[in-house]
Structure formats: structure tokens, C-alpha cells
Amino acid sequence: MTPGLSLIDPEYDRHSTPEDGSLRHLLICTTPRTGGHAVCSIFAALGWGVPMEYFNPDFMIPLQERWLNQRIQSYTLAKERLGPYAQALLNNRTIHCLFSVKVFPDQHRLYQEAFGNREPHGFIRLIRNDKVAQAISFAVTLSTRRAFRNESQMRFLPRVGELNEDKMIQIMNWIHKNEAYWDTYLDQIEAKRCVNIIWEEVIVDPITTFAKIADQLYLPFSSEKATLSKVPDDIDSALKVQLTSRFGARLSQLSRELYGHQL
């Protein structure tokens, strides 16, 4: 199965030529393992574009090959085609004049280069309160090189080797650093254009969460579509249990040190 599951498939292409004056961008600002895939799926169901990590090389390269009809053999070559790719994104992934994208901090610069001075209409800050679970989930992703159990391995994830306490601490610190990046960036944006959502609250009550986004950013909304469908098979649950047993206490302590308390 292709990384990104069905959101990368041609069935989600919506061939259009959006007018600049009416096109709105929605930027989902997040970090790995925050429930982003499920959130993006609800966006697509609601007609709020088809957000995914369009500047992640594991998605960027196959999409460029499909839309630009060129063989792309490296991330460097993909970045050299950033302009045509950005236009292809708008032409193929705009729905009802909405284009949305999920971005991690290390992909944000490419997003900005791709779309120049185009200012997003709205920013959705997606976080996960349980930082220990997030760090462990991300560690498993790095170890298996898969976001979900039945997916193909991602080519461009860094290799971490054996997971020990030092590496788990590095992962937790890396998540904190990336959260701080979004804190700093979004502090410069008007509050009315930013909506904060928490993954644990999405699980409990997705309708309320997405109704809040719709109300604040003036988006169409249907409660029937704002539901969590069956999520993909998670990555190795046995490894998660093992890592939690070995490193959970130390990561909980670190989480309190970084965030002031265990969220």
C-alpha cells in the first residue's frame, strides 16, 4: 500500500483552474504522530481541500511523477520542480476554492517557496496532549519506517538504528523543538485566523472540533461528514508496549520538564 493511504490516490484529484482572487489556503500546522491522517481525511470529507504532507518527499515525488509526467529520482530533483508542482497541486487538489495542506516545520520553508506571498486564509494548529505517547509512536515510525502497519516503507525517513534512552530523549526534544517553532510562527498571526485543536478531543468529539473550525474560518460544515472513519492499522503495538515499559517513566519526567507538567 502506498504511503499516505488513499489521500495520495488519483481519485482525490480534482482538475480545476482556481482563480487567485477566490482561492483560500488552509494550513494544518503540526508535528508527527498527532492524528493528522484522520484529521486530513475529515477535511477531505467536508470538502475542505485534500490536505496531506505535500512537501514530504515520500508524497511529493510520486505526485510529481504523476502530474508532471517526469521520472523523479531524488528529492533534490523534486525541489527543482517546485514551481510546476505547486501549480499542479492547486489544479488537482482544490475543492470549492479551498486548498489545504498539512505541514511539519521542516517542510514549511518549501511550502512558502512554492506559494510565494500567498497568505493562508486560516491556520489549524493540531497538537497531541500526550507527548509521551507521541514520542513513542514516532520512535516506532522511525524504527519501522512505516506510518501504518500495512503501508510500504518510507524511503526518506531517517534511520535511527537501535532505540535506546538517549535516542528516545532526542525524539522527545525534537518534538518539543518543532512545537516551539509553530508557537513562534503562529504568535505572529491574527488570533481570529488560527484554530487550535487537540487530537484527544478530536477522538472524543470530532463534531464539536470541526464545527469550531468551520465557525471560526467560515467554512461549510456537515455534522454527518465530521466523523472518524475506521483508522488504518496502527504501527507495531508490541513495540509500543515495549518502549513504554522501558522508557515511559523517563519520558514522563522529561515531558514535565519541557512542558511544565504532563499534558
SVG drawing of the C-alpha trace seen along z (x, -y; Angstrom):
<svg xmlns="http://www.w3.org/2000/svg" viewBox="-25 -40 47 47">
<polyline fill="none" stroke="black" stroke-width="0.4" points="0.0,0.0 1.3,-3.4 2.3,-5.8 -0.4,-8.3 -3.1,-5.7 -5.9,-6.7 -5.3,-10.5 -2.5,-10.2 -4.6,-8.3 -5.8,-9.8 -9.4,-9.5 -8.8,-12.6 -7.6,-14.7 -10.0,-17.5 -9.0,-19.0 -9.7,-22.7 -8.1,-26.1 -8.9,-28.1 -8.9,-31.9 -6.4,-33.6 -8.9,-36.0 -11.3,-33.3 -8.8,-30.6 -8.3,-30.1 -5.4,-28.2 -5.8,-26.3 -2.6,-25.3 -2.6,-22.5 0.5,-23.2 1.5,-20.1 4.2,-17.6 4.4,-13.8 2.0,-11.4 -0.7,-13.8 -3.6,-12.1 -3.0,-14.1 -4.1,-11.4 -7.5,-11.1 -7.9,-14.9 -6.9,-15.3 -9.5,-12.6 -12.3,-14.6 -11.1,-17.7 -11.5,-15.9 -14.9,-14.5 -16.1,-18.0 -14.8,-19.5 -12.1,-21.5 -9.5,-20.5 -7.5,-17.3 -4.7,-18.1 -1.7,-15.9 2.1,-16.3 2.6,-17.6 6.2,-18.6 7.2,-15.3 9.4,-13.7 7.6,-10.3 4.5,-12.0 6.0,-14.9 8.0,-12.6 5.1,-10.2 2.7,-13.1 5.2,-15.0 5.8,-11.9 2.0,-11.5 1.1,-15.2 4.3,-16.4 4.8,-13.1 8.5,-13.1 10.7,-10.5 11.9,-12.0 14.8,-10.0 15.7,-12.2 14.3,-14.8 16.8,-17.3 15.2,-17.0 11.7,-17.2 12.6,-20.5 13.9,-21.9 10.4,-21.4 8.8,-23.3 7.0,-25.9 5.3,-23.5 4.5,-21.2 2.8,-24.0 0.6,-24.8 -0.2,-21.1 -1.2,-21.0 -3.6,-23.9 -5.0,-22.4 -5.5,-18.9 -6.3,-19.4 -8.5,-22.4 -12.1,-21.8 -14.7,-24.5 -11.9,-27.1 -10.2,-25.6 -6.6,-24.2 -5.4,-22.7 -2.0,-21.2 -0.6,-19.6 2.9,-20.9 5.6,-19.9 8.2,-22.6 10.9,-21.1 8.5,-21.3 7.3,-24.8 10.0,-26.6 9.2,-24.6 5.6,-25.5 6.5,-29.2 8.8,-28.9 6.1,-27.1 3.4,-29.6 5.4,-32.8 3.4,-35.6 0.1,-33.8 -1.2,-34.2 -3.2,-31.3 -6.8,-32.1 -6.7,-30.0 -4.2,-28.1 -5.1,-25.0 -2.7,-24.1 -3.0,-20.4 -1.4,-19.0 -1.4,-15.9 -1.5,-16.3 0.1,-13.0 3.7,-13.8 5.0,-10.5 2.6,-8.5 3.5,-10.8 7.2,-10.3 6.9,-6.6 4.7,-6.4 7.1,-8.5 10.0,-6.3 8.2,-3.2 7.6,-5.0 11.3,-5.8 12.2,-2.2 9.8,-0.5 9.9,-3.3 6.1,-2.9 3.3,-5.3 0.8,-2.4 1.2,1.3 0.2,2.2 2.0,-0.6 5.1,-0.5 8.3,-1.7 9.0,-5.4 12.2,-6.0 13.2,-9.3 12.7,-8.8 16.0,-9.0 17.3,-5.7 17.5,-5.5 19.0,-2.1 18.5,-0.6 16.2,-2.6 17.8,-3.4 17.2,-6.0 19.4,-8.7 17.5,-8.3 14.1,-8.4 15.2,-11.6 16.4,-13.1 13.0,-12.3 11.1,-14.0 13.3,-17.0 12.9,-17.1 9.1,-17.2 9.4,-20.0 11.6,-22.0 9.2,-21.6 6.2,-22.6 8.2,-25.7 8.7,-26.5 4.9,-26.6 4.4,-28.6 6.7,-31.3 5.4,-31.4 1.7,-31.4 2.2,-34.1 2.6,-36.5 -0.7,-35.5 -4.0,-37.2 -5.8,-35.1 -9.0,-35.0 -7.3,-33.2 -5.9,-30.4 -7.8,-27.5 -6.2,-25.2 -7.4,-21.6 -6.2,-18.7 -6.1,-15.1 -7.5,-13.7 -10.6,-16.0 -11.0,-15.0 -11.3,-11.4 -13.9,-12.1 -16.0,-14.6 -15.0,-15.3 -18.2,-17.1 -17.6,-19.8 -14.0,-20.2 -14.7,-20.6 -17.8,-22.8 -15.4,-25.1 -13.1,-25.3 -16.0,-25.9 -17.4,-28.7 -14.1,-30.5 -12.9,-30.2 -16.3,-30.5 -16.2,-27.0 -19.1,-24.8 -20.0,-22.2 -22.0,-19.0 -22.0,-17.1 -22.7,-13.8 -19.3,-14.1 -17.3,-15.2 -16.9,-11.6 -13.9,-9.5 -13.9,-6.6 -12.1,-3.4 -8.5,-4.3 -5.7,-2.4 -4.0,0.4 -1.5,-1.2 2.2,-0.5 3.7,2.2 1.7,2.2 4.0,4.7 7.0,2.4 5.0,-0.5 4.3,1.5 8.0,2.5 9.2,-1.1 6.6,-2.4 7.8,0.2 11.5,-0.7 11.3,-4.5 7.9,-5.7 8.9,-6.9 11.9,-8.8 9.9,-10.4 7.2,-11.4 9.8,-13.2 11.2,-14.9 7.7,-15.9 7.1,-17.6 10.5,-19.4 9.7,-20.6 6.1,-21.4 5.7,-22.2 3.5,-19.3 2.4,-16.0 -0.3,-17.1"/>
</svg>
